[in-house]
């Protein structure tokens, strides 16, 4: 900001004026720089491969509006019967449906295996805007991402569920606690396991670091994909045992064959 002093009239009084044109000029320069970078290093849509234009990130506008958003029918069937035996799980939701070779799979592949953490934050923020329309969502006190084991975290460099949780927090203003729940045992990936193997693979592998922070709280668990529900159920059991009053579950995607 540029500060200028001007003498006015014969009185010799000094008037202080602020010229606000420098900030707009800086914005213009920033936009020109971004356009230059886009010209030299163009970014393509993750889904269709088309070049992105100004204002688009990761997905073009056309593909964004083709996202397979979970509707009420899927919410009542695929999601409604995932955790029927957990009375304290009062809220189960997902943002997108997942089908092999579909747009959601491409997004998840970028998020988990291509180092695209920003994509998770962006999708989480979009999802958060949708969750604000759900009255049940307001009851939750804290967002807790499903943790990675420290060995896998070192390999990947970040926790994709944490990225999603951050995006949710941006939109909803709910706090995130990434230290509350830890994965105490290293397990192999769930991706290619059968249903029974998935449940056995995640049994008793999560621990609570601060039980006093859980007691009486309503916790919203966040994960990238909901398939059998084994991982999220194991997380929920640990939180409930530590005294959580209620559990909600949100996944970026739900498997839908």
FENBEL-V519796 format. One record per residue. RES is the residue in one letter. SS is DSSP state (H for helix, E for strand, - for the rest). PHI is phi in degrees with one decimal (NA if undefined). OMEGA is omega in degrees with one decimal (999 if undefined). Layout:
# FENBEL-V519796
res->RES ss->SS phi->PHI omega->OMEGA
res->RES ss->SS phi->PHI omega->OMEGA
This chain:
# FENBEL-V519796
res->X ss->- phi->NA omega->-178.3
res->X ss->E phi->-98.1 omega->179.6
res->X ss->E phi->-107.2 omega->-176.5
res->X ss->E phi->-128.0 omega->176.5
res->X ss->E phi->-107.8 omega->-179.6
res->X ss->E phi->-122.9 omega->172.1
res->X ss->E phi->-88.8 omega->-177.8
res->X ss->E phi->-126.0 omega->174.6
res->X ss->- phi->67.1 omega->-179.4
res->X ss->- phi->-86.3 omega->-176.0
res->X ss->- phi->-75.6 omega->178.9
res->X ss->- phi->77.0 omega->178.9
res->X ss->E phi->-68.4 omega->-178.8
res->X ss->E phi->-103.8 omega->179.2
res->X ss->E phi->-105.9 omega->-179.8
res->X ss->E phi->-95.3 omega->179.7
res->X ss->E phi->-124.3 omega->176.6
res->X ss->E phi->-115.3 omega->177.0
res->X ss->E phi->-95.6 omega->-175.1
res->X ss->- phi->-98.4 omega->-177.5
res->X ss->H phi->-78.4 omega->-177.1
res->X ss->H phi->-68.8 omega->180.0
res->X ss->H phi->-62.7 omega->175.3
res->X ss->H phi->-58.1 omega->178.8
res->X ss->H phi->-63.3 omega->178.0
res->X ss->H phi->-64.9 omega->178.3
res->X ss->H phi->-64.1 omega->178.9
res->X ss->H phi->-63.0 omega->178.9
res->X ss->H phi->-61.4 omega->179.0
res->X ss->H phi->-64.7 omega->178.6
res->X ss->H phi->-64.9 omega->178.3
res->X ss->H phi->-63.5 omega->178.0
res->X ss->H phi->-64.1 omega->179.0
res->X ss->H phi->-62.1 omega->177.7
res->X ss->H phi->-63.9 omega->179.1
res->X ss->H phi->-64.6 omega->178.8
res->X ss->H phi->-61.5 omega->179.9
res->X ss->H phi->-64.3 omega->179.2
res->X ss->H phi->-70.6 omega->-178.6
res->X ss->H phi->-79.2 omega->-179.2
res->X ss->- phi->-124.3 omega->-176.9
res->X ss->- phi->-65.2 omega->178.3
res->X ss->- phi->-106.1 omega->-179.2
res->X ss->E phi->-105.9 omega->175.8
res->X ss->- phi->-62.9 omega->-179.6
res->X ss->- phi->-60.1 omega->-174.8
res->X ss->- phi->-86.3 omega->-172.8
res->X ss->- phi->-100.7 omega->178.3
res->X ss->- phi->87.0 omega->179.3
res->X ss->- phi->-68.9 omega->177.3
res->X ss->E phi->-64.9 omega->177.9
res->X ss->- phi->-84.6 omega->178.2
res->X ss->- phi->-107.4 omega->-179.0
res->X ss->- phi->-55.9 omega->-179.8
res->X ss->- phi->95.1 omega->178.6
res->X ss->- phi->-103.6 omega->176.8
res->X ss->- phi->-129.9 omega->173.9
res->X ss->- phi->70.3 omega->-179.6
res->X ss->- phi->-124.6 omega->173.2
res->X ss->- phi->-75.4 omega->-176.9
res->X ss->H phi->-61.2 omega->-178.9
res->X ss->H phi->-62.1 omega->-179.1
res->X ss->H phi->-70.9 omega->177.6
res->X ss->H phi->-60.2 omega->-178.0
res->X ss->- phi->-80.0 omega->174.3
res->X ss->- phi->-103.2 omega->178.7
res->X ss->- phi->-59.2 omega->-178.5
res->X ss->- phi->-79.0 omega->-177.7
res->X ss->E phi->-67.2 omega->177.1
res->X ss->- phi->-63.6 omega->179.0
res->X ss->- phi->-102.5 omega->-175.2
res->X ss->H phi->-64.7 omega->180.0
res->X ss->H phi->-63.4 omega->178.6
res->X ss->H phi->-66.8 omega->179.5
res->X ss->H phi->-60.0 omega->-176.9
res->X ss->H phi->-82.9 omega->-177.9
res->X ss->H phi->-104.5 omega->-178.1
res->X ss->H phi->-59.6 omega->-176.1
res->X ss->H phi->-88.7 omega->-173.0
res->X ss->- phi->-64.3 omega->-177.2
res->X ss->- phi->-108.2 omega->-179.1
res->X ss->- phi->-74.8 omega->-172.4
res->X ss->- phi->-131.2 omega->-175.0
res->X ss->- phi->-66.2 omega->-177.7
res->X ss->- phi->-92.4 omega->179.4
res->X ss->- phi->-107.2 omega->-174.2
res->X ss->- phi->-65.4 omega->-178.3
res->X ss->- phi->-87.2 omega->173.6
res->X ss->E phi->-88.6 omega->-171.4
res->X ss->E phi->-99.2 omega->-173.8
res->X ss->E phi->-146.1 omega->178.2
res->X ss->E phi->-131.9 omega->-176.2
res->X ss->E phi->-151.7 omega->174.3
res->X ss->E phi->-146.7 omega->-176.2
res->X ss->E phi->-91.2 omega->-174.8
res->X ss->E phi->-124.8 omega->170.7
res->X ss->E phi->-90.3 omega->-176.4
res->X ss->E phi->-113.5 omega->172.8
res->X ss->- phi->-130.0 omega->-179.5
res->X ss->- phi->-57.5 omega->179.2
res->X ss->- phi->71.3 omega->179.1
res->X ss->- phi->-86.2 omega->-177.3
res->X ss->H phi->-62.2 omega->-179.3
res->X ss->H phi->-65.4 omega->178.1
res->X ss->H phi->-63.1 omega->178.1
res->X ss->H phi->-63.1 omega->179.5
res->X ss->H phi->-64.6 omega->-179.3
res->X ss->H phi->-65.7 omega->178.3
res->X ss->H phi->-63.9 omega->177.1
res->X ss->H phi->-62.7 omega->-176.9
res->X ss->H phi->-67.8 omega->-172.4
res->X ss->H phi->-90.1 omega->-170.3
res->X ss->H phi->-121.1 omega->-178.4
res->X ss->- phi->-114.8 omega->175.6
res->X ss->- phi->71.5 omega->-175.6
res->X ss->- phi->-91.4 omega->-178.6
res->X ss->H phi->-65.6 omega->-178.9
res->X ss->H phi->-57.8 omega->179.1
res->X ss->H phi->-61.5 omega->178.8
res->X ss->H phi->-62.2 omega->178.4
res->X ss->H phi->-64.3 omega->-179.6
res->X ss->H phi->-62.8 omega->-179.9
res->X ss->H phi->-65.4 omega->176.5
res->X ss->H phi->-61.5 omega->178.8
res->X ss->H phi->-66.6 omega->176.2
res->X ss->H phi->-61.6 omega->179.9
res->X ss->H phi->-63.5 omega->179.6
res->X ss->H phi->-59.8 omega->177.4
res->X ss->H phi->-60.9 omega->178.0
res->X ss->H phi->-70.0 omega->-178.4
res->X ss->H phi->-65.3 omega->179.0
res->X ss->- phi->-62.0 omega->178.8
res->X ss->- phi->-84.2 omega->-179.7
res->X ss->- phi->-96.1 omega->-177.4
res->X ss->H phi->-57.6 omega->-177.3
res->X ss->H phi->-63.8 omega->-174.4
res->X ss->H phi->-65.5 omega->-175.1
res->X ss->H phi->-64.6 omega->-175.8
res->X ss->H phi->-74.2 omega->-172.5
res->X ss->- phi->-81.7 omega->-175.3
res->X ss->- phi->-90.6 omega->-172.2
res->X ss->E phi->-151.0 omega->176.7
res->X ss->E phi->-100.5 omega->-179.8
res->X ss->E phi->-125.3 omega->177.6
res->X ss->E phi->-75.4 omega->173.7
res->X ss->- phi->-64.3 omega->-173.7
res->X ss->- phi->-80.0 omega->168.7
res->X ss->- phi->-96.0 omega->171.5
res->X ss->- phi->-67.9 omega->-175.2
res->X ss->H phi->-58.3 omega->178.4
res->X ss->H phi->-68.5 omega->178.7
res->X ss->H phi->-69.3 omega->178.1
res->X ss->H phi->-63.6 omega->177.7
res->X ss->H phi->-64.4 omega->-178.6
res->X ss->H phi->-68.5 omega->-175.7
res->X ss->H phi->-81.1 omega->179.6
res->X ss->- phi->94.4 omega->179.0
res->X ss->- phi->-163.7 omega->177.1
res->X ss->- phi->-99.0 omega->-177.2
res->X ss->H phi->-61.9 omega->178.4
res->X ss->H phi->-68.2 omega->176.2
res->X ss->H phi->-66.2 omega->178.0
res->X ss->H phi->-60.9 omega->178.3
res->X ss->H phi->-63.1 omega->179.8
res->X ss->H phi->-61.1 omega->177.9
res->X ss->H phi->-61.5 omega->177.9
res->X ss->H phi->-62.9 omega->176.8
res->X ss->H phi->-59.1 omega->-178.5
res->X ss->H phi->-65.5 omega->178.7
res->X ss->H phi->-58.4 omega->-176.8
res->X ss->H phi->-79.6 omega->-171.0
res->X ss->H phi->-102.6 omega->-177.7
res->X ss->- phi->66.3 omega->173.3
res->X ss->- phi->-82.5 omega->179.8
res->X ss->E phi->-72.0 omega->176.7
res->X ss->E phi->-111.0 omega->174.3
res->X ss->- phi->-121.5 omega->-177.4
res->X ss->- phi->-89.4 omega->-177.6
res->X ss->- phi->-104.1 omega->-173.2
res->X ss->- phi->-68.1 omega->-175.9
res->X ss->E phi->-118.2 omega->179.3
res->X ss->E phi->-126.5 omega->175.7
res->X ss->E phi->-95.4 omega->-172.3
res->X ss->- phi->-84.8 omega->-179.4
res->X ss->- phi->-127.3 omega->176.0
res->X ss->- phi->-84.0 omega->179.3
res->X ss->- phi->-128.1 omega->177.2
res->X ss->- phi->-72.2 omega->-177.4
res->X ss->- phi->-61.6 omega->-180.0
res->X ss->- phi->-84.6 omega->-165.5
res->X ss->- phi->-51.9 omega->-173.6
res->X ss->- phi->-107.0 omega->-178.7
res->X ss->- phi->-86.0 omega->174.5
res->X ss->- phi->-77.5 omega->-172.2
res->X ss->H phi->-57.1 omega->-178.1
res->X ss->H phi->-62.7 omega->-179.7
res->X ss->H phi->-64.2 omega->178.6
res->X ss->H phi->-62.0 omega->-179.2
res->X ss->H phi->-64.7 omega->179.9
res->X ss->H phi->-67.4 omega->-176.1
res->X ss->H phi->-68.2 omega->-175.4
res->X ss->- phi->-114.3 omega->-178.5
res->X ss->- phi->-69.2 omega->176.0
res->X ss->- phi->56.3 omega->-179.0
res->X ss->- phi->-108.0 omega->-178.9
res->X ss->E phi->-112.6 omega->-179.9
res->X ss->E phi->-135.9 omega->179.0
res->X ss->E phi->-98.7 omega->-177.9
res->X ss->- phi->-84.6 omega->-175.9
res->X ss->- phi->-143.1 omega->-177.8
res->X ss->H phi->-55.8 omega->-179.4
res->X ss->H phi->-66.2 omega->178.4
res->X ss->H phi->-80.1 omega->-177.3
res->X ss->H phi->-95.6 omega->-171.7
res->X ss->- phi->-55.3 omega->177.2
res->X ss->- phi->78.7 omega->-177.6
res->X ss->- phi->-95.8 omega->171.1
res->X ss->E phi->-102.0 omega->-170.2
res->X ss->E phi->-108.3 omega->175.8
res->X ss->E phi->-102.8 omega->177.6
res->X ss->E phi->-83.3 omega->-178.4
res->X ss->E phi->-127.2 omega->177.6
res->X ss->E phi->-137.7 omega->-179.4
res->X ss->E phi->-80.7 omega->-177.2
res->X ss->E phi->-132.2 omega->174.5
res->X ss->E phi->-107.7 omega->179.4
res->X ss->- phi->-113.6 omega->176.8
res->X ss->- phi->-86.5 omega->-177.0
res->X ss->- phi->90.8 omega->-174.9
res->X ss->H phi->-64.0 omega->-178.8
res->X ss->H phi->-64.1 omega->-178.9
res->X ss->H phi->-66.3 omega->177.9
res->X ss->H phi->-65.1 omega->178.2
res->X ss->H phi->-65.2 omega->176.3
res->X ss->H phi->-61.8 omega->-178.2
res->X ss->H phi->-61.3 omega->-179.8
res->X ss->H phi->-60.7 omega->179.0
res->X ss->H phi->-64.5 omega->-179.6
res->X ss->H phi->-68.7 omega->179.0
res->X ss->H phi->-65.0 omega->178.3
res->X ss->H phi->-62.6 omega->-179.6
res->X ss->- phi->-84.8 omega->175.2
res->X ss->- phi->108.6 omega->177.7
res->X ss->- phi->-61.5 omega->-179.0
res->X ss->- phi->-74.9 omega->-179.3
res->X ss->E phi->-162.0 omega->-177.9
res->X ss->E phi->-129.3 omega->169.8
res->X ss->E phi->-119.5 omega->-178.6
res->X ss->E phi->-129.1 omega->175.7
res->X ss->E phi->-130.0 omega->176.6
res->X ss->E phi->-123.0 omega->176.5
res->X ss->E phi->-63.7 omega->-178.9
res->X ss->E phi->-143.1 omega->174.8
res->X ss->E phi->-124.5 omega->-179.3
res->X ss->E phi->-65.2 omega->-176.2
res->X ss->- phi->-141.1 omega->-175.9
res->X ss->- phi->-80.2 omega->999
